[in-house]
Amino acid sequence: MAEDRPKIPTPLRREVLEEAGYACAIPVCRIATVEIAHIEPWSKVKEHTFDNLIALCPNHHTLYDVEKKIPKASVLRYKANLAVLNGRYSDLERRVLEDAVAQRYGMANGMPVPPDPGMRQWTVHRGMGLLLSHLLKDGLIRKVLGPRGGLRVGHQEVEHTYVLTPKGIEFVRQWQDAEPLLA
């Protein structure tokens, strides 16, 4: 019975929300209205644990729990991939990857957007490049060189432009398709 089920403790709920960046854990969605879902049903495990909870938007929660249209293996992989993304990449790097998913698959915040048929580019202030260092080191993005590579003021380059590499495109595809992420 639902009344026998205790509420998810606030610190645990916050930890699950933080893990997913306060958005749906499914990369093509990332909508900000989320619910906490049990990966293994509450009726079976009778407990709330971090490893068994994931943030999903109401639509994906229904598709997973009620309609069974999202395989449990995919939800487990989305959860595992969050650990890889959060353990390796800065907030800015995760946002770059989320933007790449949105552009590649024509979705943003759960809504259709025109897919970007070309290579997605991000231009950041020169001093912000440090915040992209893991994506660069892992070979997922590269700096664009030449006249389209960033803004110059006199002889000083003040902005750098980055694009996904083929490895980065594959990484984004793996994340979207609920495959293991290996940088």
Disulfide bonds with the S-S distance in Angstrom:
none
